[in-house]
């Protein structure tokens, strides 16, 4: 059996790893977070500092501001998309401390000291991340709106598999999960693509997975 | 340029760039999150305020009173706009219900106010402080009930304005009565939501009486015109900008409340205002595909030839709305001398029904292609063979009117061979794989080719760069890329030397994106502009344009050759033209064809359906870019899988709204639902449709898919479900016994 994963499991990660329900009693990241302010909302902004794509950022935010809106509105990093604003579509997926999360389901003030990677941090038009390049090559997108979330999720999924985290379709919970089409599709199912590029996205991820293992 | 006779050989036929697989030219922007969508023009709109829309909490009735004071006093609030203080508003030509309701309420979640504040959080919180007292009224929310008294309705898009509401050929009733083999069944399709990933969003900024709106809209000129009408301002004062659109599928064909409320909010606040519709507003505030009740009757001879066919459909919409034209394809798809099609339209008070990907044909084919499967079984005939036997090369209602090209039979035959159709068991419920019941299904695909005028401007710079400007939109369809390919082919330059600018009302009016007409029409407009630019280049270079060849950045004629860029003097060379359409669609029926094949497995214990394989074979004229065209088809197949198995807006018939109005309640296919998909394009060039010789595929791809899934499920289980979606509750209690 692979070494148990660190217990700071986000809700997103729990969803991705449905069989990991034994961990559900652990409060996600409890030890790392200051208790959210109990002040009257909106009157007094709160200072928060975190690292975004390798750069330290300090913001004054409304306590109600989601991490998604802090990225999009306060930092003008609009690559992270708002598709539903309540955790149903995955378009806002970013990678926080190496783990993918829905940035709409978490408040900016909860991320003091965190390391956040957005789509802009993975690569730029002239210097694409291998996953971005694979999406272009396999036409793993159409309108492009879910795409940053798909790509962030895909990058994190490969890390989850490497870390030995099983999913709902893993045949053996104690064996290292394999990089099968079924595993990838299951783990990517929190990222909706209404244009229906799934078949191509699967090929893009498989190509990157194949070349990196 | 007018296209009024079949296309001759032209520079596109070289297919050096057009017709070749090319990755999307905007791909690096989309995959890095640097393509700006409607809400994201931070660089051009500084200091925006944020608007939050309040939606009606009743389906029908009146606002008795509205108390704004608390919201107006809330932190950061700059303005609150309602119908009472917005001033006189008009209604756009393409809108059925008003986009700002009050005091009368036309439907649930109709916008009744926008709260503008300094921040999104402040606007959202303040919007919740508006107190509304309603006087609800009884509404018509039950389609089945409403159809009992609904009158016949004409096809609003029919070119024959005086056509009777029923279409009749021969004597259906008599022929059906005498037919040796008969089918008479009722099929239902539910209300469906486009649920594109980007909710409607707009930024509005006034500069004096000039208004600029950055928005997410498929049809720039329609939206701009209707916004001007709604606000009562001259159209020239409104600019619409929509370079990237996060999906539409028909939901963004029209002006919607985000743009109107952003414009009104910006006026009231004296600041640019951004408004995005919250996800839970999409089904009830915007449009949806209307539910249908369809009766199909088919009478056939023992040889499988159709003698009589009738397709009657009923749907509902708000007052002054339109029917879902679900019987369209039945007038053209199969042969048969005696025919009847008709539609009924019930006036209802549910939110506005309107076009969603392949309006008419998508739900129509969902029913018709199950009916064909049922007929095949009654005839003990293979479903592929039944369709082949009933092929027609002419319009069955007007036999002197041929199809421009019709390769349905080849699609079916090639698809059957590729899919391994001979392995299908003709007896349903007979194939097992462990605890799975396995079956195969097929359906024809059919969607008409539509022609819409389309303009473009092409500029040639001294650097040899070709710039294309048109208000055409790219909603994921690949417009950027196929337009670049067209200009590159026409001007004889590398595709990397072409810059494409789309989605701005400052550019020539194009076809826009809808009805799968965008690819063919918009590239034809670019073709027309390029022909003019070629003439201008030839004139400058002193070359006869009719004899000139444009290739590799050179213009050649006989033994003369010149650099393309040398034709440019000071500044740049500019040409503009528009493709207009003559009567070829009257003398030739123009349609696209395909065949879908699906393998499905049904869990014999739970009834859960899993799609194992999907194949589509398409015959749709020249395929301009196999990469983007294939993506359109697999996307349509995915949406068709959703229609077959999960998509349904549930109606609260008492209070009058769609209950499951978000992406958790309204289920769409996810990665786990969709297997590897295969698409085959038959090599074709249709010279009757345009100089591009291309038709569309984006809607063809969805037509028939759901029925192919339904037929595969039936083949697996032996239980016929005629009410979409095929959820497990509809067949679980009738599945073959678990042995």
HADDOCK unambig.tbl for C-alpha pairs under 7 A between the chains (distance, minus, plus):
assign (segid A and resid 64 and name CA) (segid B and resid 121 and name CA) 6.60 0.50 0.50
assign (segid A and resid 65 and name CA) (segid B and resid 121 and name CA) 6.76 0.50 0.50
assign (segid A and resid 76 and name CA) (segid B and resid 42 and name CA) 6.97 0.50 0.50
assign (segid A and resid 78 and name CA) (segid B and resid 33 and name CA) 6.83 0.50 0.50
assign (segid A and resid 78 and name CA) (segid B and resid 40 and name CA) 6.30 0.50 0.50
assign (segid A and resid 79 and name CA) (segid B and resid 32 and name CA) 6.83 0.50 0.50
assign (segid A and resid 79 and name CA) (segid B and resid 33 and name CA) 3.64 0.50 0.50
assign (segid A and resid 79 and name CA) (segid B and resid 34 and name CA) 5.95 0.50 0.50
assign (segid A and resid 80 and name CA) (segid B and resid 33 and name CA) 6.83 0.50 0.50
assign (segid A and resid 83 and name CA) (segid B and resid 197 and name CA) 5.40 0.50 0.50
assign (segid A and resid 83 and name CA) (segid B and resid 198 and name CA) 5.32 0.50 0.50
assign (segid A and resid 83 and name CA) (segid B and resid 199 and name CA) 6.47 0.50 0.50
assign (segid A and resid 84 and name CA) (segid B and resid 278 and name CA) 6.90 0.50 0.50
assign (segid A and resid 84 and name CA) (segid B and resid 279 and name CA) 4.86 0.50 0.50
assign (segid A and resid 88 and name CA) (segid B and resid 663 and name CA) 5.81 0.50 0.50
assign (segid A and resid 88 and name CA) (segid B and resid 664 and name CA) 5.86 0.50 0.50
assign (segid A and resid 89 and name CA) (segid B and resid 663 and name CA) 6.87 0.50 0.50
assign (segid A and resid 119 and name CA) (segid B and resid 32 and name CA) 5.74 0.50 0.50
assign (segid A and resid 119 and name CA) (segid B and resid 33 and name CA) 6.21 0.50 0.50
assign (segid A and resid 120 and name CA) (segid B and resid 32 and name CA) 5.69 0.50 0.50
assign (segid A and resid 120 and name CA) (segid B and resid 33 and name CA) 6.42 0.50 0.50
assign (segid A and resid 123 and name CA) (segid B and resid 32 and name CA) 6.32 0.50 0.50
assign (segid A and resid 124 and name CA) (segid B and resid 32 and name CA) 5.70 0.50 0.50
assign (segid A and resid 125 and name CA) (segid B and resid 28 and name CA) 4.73 0.50 0.50
assign (segid A and resid 125 and name CA) (segid B and resid 29 and name CA) 5.90 0.50 0.50
assign (segid A and resid 125 and name CA) (segid B and resid 32 and name CA) 6.27 0.50 0.50
assign (segid A and resid 132 and name CA) (segid B and resid 31 and name CA) 5.54 0.50 0.50
assign (segid A and resid 136 and name CA) (segid B and resid 23 and name CA) 6.45 0.50 0.50
assign (segid A and resid 136 and name CA) (segid B and resid 27 and name CA) 5.60 0.50 0.50
assign (segid A and resid 137 and name CA) (segid B and resid 23 and name CA) 6.39 0.50 0.50
assign (segid A and resid 139 and name CA) (segid B and resid 23 and name CA) 6.82 0.50 0.50
assign (segid A and resid 142 and name CA) (segid B and resid 476 and name CA) 4.03 0.50 0.50
assign (segid A and resid 142 and name CA) (segid B and resid 477 and name CA) 6.52 0.50 0.50
assign (segid A and resid 143 and name CA) (segid B and resid 245 and name CA) 6.39 0.50 0.50
assign (segid A and resid 143 and name CA) (segid B and resid 246 and name CA) 5.05 0.50 0.50
assign (segid A and resid 143 and name CA) (segid B and resid 247 and name CA) 5.34 0.50 0.50
assign (segid A and resid 143 and name CA) (segid B and resid 475 and name CA) 5.32 0.50 0.50
assign (segid A and resid 143 and name CA) (segid B and resid 476 and name CA) 3.49 0.50 0.50
assign (segid A and resid 144 and name CA) (segid B and resid 30 and name CA) 5.26 0.50 0.50
assign (segid A and resid 144 and name CA) (segid B and resid 246 and name CA) 6.39 0.50 0.50
assign (segid A and resid 144 and name CA) (segid B and resid 476 and name CA) 6.91 0.50 0.50
assign (segid A and resid 145 and name CA) (segid B and resid 197 and name CA) 6.33 0.50 0.50
assign (segid A and resid 145 and name CA) (segid B and resid 198 and name CA) 6.37 0.50 0.50
assign (segid A and resid 145 and name CA) (segid B and resid 246 and name CA) 4.91 0.50 0.50
assign (segid A and resid 146 and name CA) (segid B and resid 197 and name CA) 6.51 0.50 0.50
assign (segid A and resid 147 and name CA) (segid B and resid 31 and name CA) 6.10 0.50 0.50
assign (segid A and resid 148 and name CA) (segid B and resid 31 and name CA) 6.03 0.50 0.50
assign (segid A and resid 148 and name CA) (segid B and resid 32 and name CA) 6.66 0.50 0.50
assign (segid A and resid 148 and name CA) (segid B and resid 33 and name CA) 5.91 0.50 0.50
assign (segid A and resid 185 and name CA) (segid B and resid 671 and name CA) 4.89 0.50 0.50
assign (segid A and resid 185 and name CA) (segid B and resid 672 and name CA) 4.76 0.50 0.50
assign (segid A and resid 186 and name CA) (segid B and resid 671 and name CA) 6.71 0.50 0.50
assign (segid A and resid 186 and name CA) (segid B and resid 672 and name CA) 5.10 0.50 0.50
assign (segid A and resid 188 and name CA) (segid B and resid 671 and name CA) 6.14 0.50 0.50
assign (segid A and resid 189 and name CA) (segid B and resid 670 and name CA) 5.25 0.50 0.50
assign (segid A and resid 189 and name CA) (segid B and resid 671 and name CA) 4.88 0.50 0.50
assign (segid A and resid 189 and name CA) (segid B and resid 672 and name CA) 5.90 0.50 0.50
assign (segid A and resid 192 and name CA) (segid B and resid 670 and name CA) 5.63 0.50 0.50
assign (segid A and resid 194 and name CA) (segid B and resid 196 and name CA) 5.73 0.50 0.50
assign (segid A and resid 194 and name CA) (segid B and resid 197 and name CA) 6.18 0.50 0.50
assign (segid A and resid 195 and name CA) (segid B and resid 247 and name CA) 6.96 0.50 0.50
assign (segid A and resid 195 and name CA) (segid B and resid 635 and name CA) 5.12 0.50 0.50
assign (segid A and resid 196 and name CA) (segid B and resid 634 and name CA) 6.59 0.50 0.50
assign (segid A and resid 196 and name CA) (segid B and resid 635 and name CA) 3.90 0.50 0.50
assign (segid A and resid 196 and name CA) (segid B and resid 638 and name CA) 5.38 0.50 0.50
assign (segid A and resid 196 and name CA) (segid B and resid 639 and name CA) 6.89 0.50 0.50
assign (segid A and resid 197 and name CA) (segid B and resid 631 and name CA) 6.63 0.50 0.50
assign (segid A and resid 197 and name CA) (segid B and resid 634 and name CA) 6.91 0.50 0.50
assign (segid A and resid 197 and name CA) (segid B and resid 635 and name CA) 5.80 0.50 0.50
assign (segid A and resid 198 and name CA) (segid B and resid 671 and name CA) 5.59 0.50 0.50
assign (segid A and resid 198 and name CA) (segid B and resid 674 and name CA) 6.83 0.50 0.50
assign (segid A and resid 199 and name CA) (segid B and resid 674 and name CA) 6.97 0.50 0.50
assign (segid A and resid 199 and name CA) (segid B and resid 675 and name CA) 6.55 0.50 0.50
assign (segid A and resid 199 and name CA) (segid B and resid 676 and name CA) 5.11 0.50 0.50
assign (segid A and resid 199 and name CA) (segid B and resid 677 and name CA) 6.16 0.50 0.50
